[in-house]
Amino acid sequence: MHSGYALVDTCIDLPLALSVPLTFALIFLIAIAQNVIRQLYFPDPRRPPVVFHLLPLIGSTIQYGMDPYKFFFSCRAKYGDCFTFILLGKPTTVFLGAKGNNFILNGKHADLNAEDIYGKLTTPVFGKGVVYDCPNEKLMDQKRLCKEGFSSKALDAYIPIFVKEVEDYISKSPRFEGQQSGICNITEVMAEVTIYTASSSLQGKEVRSKFDSTFATLYRHLDDGFQPINFMAPWLPLPQNRRRDHAQKVMENLYSDIIRRRRHEGNRDGETDMIWTLMDAKYKDGTGIPDSHIARLMIALLMGGQHNTAASGAWIMLNLANKPHLIEEMYQEQITLLGSPLPPLTWESLQKLTLNGQVIKETLRLHSPIHSIMRQAKSPMPVPDTDFVVPPGHTLLAATGVPARSEEFFPKPLEWDPHRWDKLESLESVGDDVPKVDYGFGMVSKAVSSPYLPFGAGRHRCVGEQYAYAQLGAIISTMVRLLKWEQVDPMAPIPETDYSSMFSRPMNPARIRWERR
């Protein structure tokens, strides 16, 4: 009797124990089936074609995240220039080419914006009231005020600072000090060099001195906040997010202390860094910039510029290591055009170094730090020359690096060849007949037909473009004066691209073999 009851109980309990996971599995399979059937048999003719995917929420996130350019070109071959893919559950419409760039980058702010996309990521790092945590007209005003610190006069003053930082680094850094030759991880070298050059030029001696101690750790912790997951959930109680939040508060307070001390003591030495520029500046409504906003803008300026320059600088050094004869050609260019012994670099003399500039330009063409520029659709957006309409709530994505990697514009586009620019006109130049517009920070071109747009276009075009060229130009030309370098393994290709963060940088470690001149 008892054994019979036990057998009945067992027969009843076994299905109950399996019912919950079986139910979830069934729901999961039904969701996949519905998703596949909807894509194959019920596509919406008013919407751009959807990239086929099995999993409803994951969509094409993995393929896109592993290699965006491979994903873009593959989808273009199947669906054309305009298509939609699912990115972490969010419909994301890509529009490639000049028409797509114009559609997205020159779109009206009433129709689409950037703050809904990037605000979640940047506000915890930079702070409230600046960049994407303020109305668009205030952001344009902040860009106008920052742009005043990137004038030709300011760039001329920055060049000697850049040069000195590189010279000091090569002579005093533990990676180089006391050695005639060696091997180094160039991604780490460029990360350090660019943070030193940026802080000393833009933010003055007090800030630069702190990067030898306090700021370096805080900066790394803030940098941890730029994780892809924080596009969706920046509030997650992850260890890196807790470090990010603590670092933001401490770093803002340190900047605020510097500003208060400067206001008390005055500008005795006539310095012209960005902190002094903003301390004396006013918004268009006549109000001064709160010290808290200046402190937060300093964080944004430092981080925004340093990431791009560090990644680009590392790619330049690695590509030159693969073609060391170009390093010697660049060295001889300096001797021929500037004289021997080599005089101190200036902003004016840097403009004469054609090959030096082409090396930077070619690297930005092939290794643009940002592969995707996103906007949020706020109203229905008819796609030009199609019957498609992108609905509100969708993400729009421009990939300005796709034309730069296309055969129609650049023969052998994946080959790094600075001399290709010998015969090409300056593709980023703007003629007098090209429409221009002032979004609030000065006249900029509306033209997006160029296949070379490493700094974006439209209202969110990078205001630090000339600063980036000056910083990279001075760093690389000084490296050429001080060092020779090559690949550790001459037969090895340059490292693959790490797309796991916001910025396309070389896979770590990326080593070169160097020797002093």
Buried (B, 14 or more C-beta within 10 A) or exposed (E): EEEEEEEEEEEEEEEEEEEEEEEEEEEEEEEBEEBBEEBEEEEEEEBBBBBBBEBBEBBBBEBBBEBBBEBBBEBBEEBBBBBBBBBBEBBBBBBBBBBBBBBBBBBEBEBBBBBBBBBBBBBBBBBEBBBBBBEBBBBBBBBBBBBBBBEEEBBBBBBBBBBBBBEEBBEEBEBBEEEEEEBBBBBBBBBBBBBBBBBBBBBBEBBBEBBEEEBEEBBEBBBBBBBBEBBBEBEEEBEBBEBBBEBBEBBBEBBBEBBEEBEEEEEEEEEBBBBBBBBEBEBEEEEEBEBBBBBBBBBBBBBBBBBBBBBBBBBBBBBBBBBBEBBEBBBEBBEEEBEEEEEEBBBEBBEBBBBBBBBBBBBBBBBBBBBBBBBBBBEEBEBEEBEBBBBEEBBBBBBBBBBBBBEEBBEEBEEBBBEBBEEEEEBBEBEEEEEEEEBBBEEBBBBBBBBBBBBBBBBBBBBBBBBBBBBBBBBBBBBBBBBBBBBEEEEEEBBEBBBEEBBBBBEEEBBBBBEEE
